[in-house]
Amino acid sequence: MEWFSVEMLTALLVIIGIDLVLAGDNAIVIGMAARNVPKESQKKVVFLGTAGAIIIRIIGTLIVSWLLAIPGLLFIGGLMLLWISYKLLTDKGGHEIEAKSSVAAAIKTIVIADAVMGLDNIIAVAGAAHGNFWLVVIGLLISVPIIVWGSTLFITLIERFPVIIYIGAAILTFTAAKMIVGESFIKPYFDNNPVAKYSFVALLIVAVLAIGKIKQLNGNTVKMNGNGDLSLPADLVHEANINLEDTYVAKIGDDGKLQLTKSDKLSDDARSHSAG
C-alpha cells in the first residue's frame, strides 16, 4: 500500500475504529488498577502503564501479523474475528481488577491486564494492517490517548448511542471477511469476481449483526409457562443479583411494569416505617 493512498487511509481508519471500539474497556481497567495509588503518582501510573500496554500491543500485533502469513492461519484468524464481533454485541464485558497501592504493582497490573484483554484487538488490527508495521503504530498512537484520557466520555457515548457498538461490530466483520477472502486457498475464487467477493463480505456483516441482535433480544426476554411461572435469562439473574434462596413479592409499578421485591426488604421497610 502506498502512503496517503485511499487504501492506506481506509486501513488506518479501520484500525483506529477497531482500537476505539475494542479497547474502551481497557481504559476502565487502567483507572481501576490505579485508583489506590497516591494521587500525586496516578498520572505517572497511567502514563507508564499505557506506554507499556502500547509496546506490548505493537509486539503482539507484529507477531500475529507474521503468523497470519502462514497458510491457513489467515482463514482461522478471520473466523476468530467473526466470533469476537459476535461477542462484542452480546457480552456484558464486566471486569474484576484488583487495585494496587504501589506504583510498580499498578503499572504491572495494567500491562498484564491489557495484554490479556487485548488479544481480540491484536488479531483485528493485524488483519486490518496487512503486515504494515507503521499502520499499527500510527493507529495506536492516535487511538490510545483518546481511549485513556477520554474513557469516561467514550463509554458514556456507547451507552447513550448503542449504534456505536453495531458500527464497531460491522468494522470487525468487514476485517474478518477480508481476511477470509484473502486466504491463499480461497482467494482464487474471488479474484476475478469482485461482485461475489463484496456480496460475501456484505452477507457476513448482515448475518453477524442480525444474529447478535436476535441474541440480545432473546437474552432480555422473560418467559412464562402455563402455570404462570416466570423464566428469567441467566444474564438478567446475574445482573439483578438474584439468589435462589431469596423470596420475592411481585407487584405492578407506577410505570406499569412488573417489579420483584425481596420479601426481607419489604419487612425492613415496614419496620423502618413503624419506627418512624
PyMOL commands that set and color helices and strands:
alter all, ss='L'
color gray80, all
select helices_A, chain A and resi 6-22+24-34+39-67+73-90+103-117+119-129+133-149+151-160+163-181+187-191+194-219+234-239+263-275
alter helices_A, ss='H'
color red, helices_A
select strands_A, chain A and resi 223-224+230-231+248-252+258-262
alter strands_A, ss='S'
color yellow, strands_A
deselect
rebuild
show_as cartoon
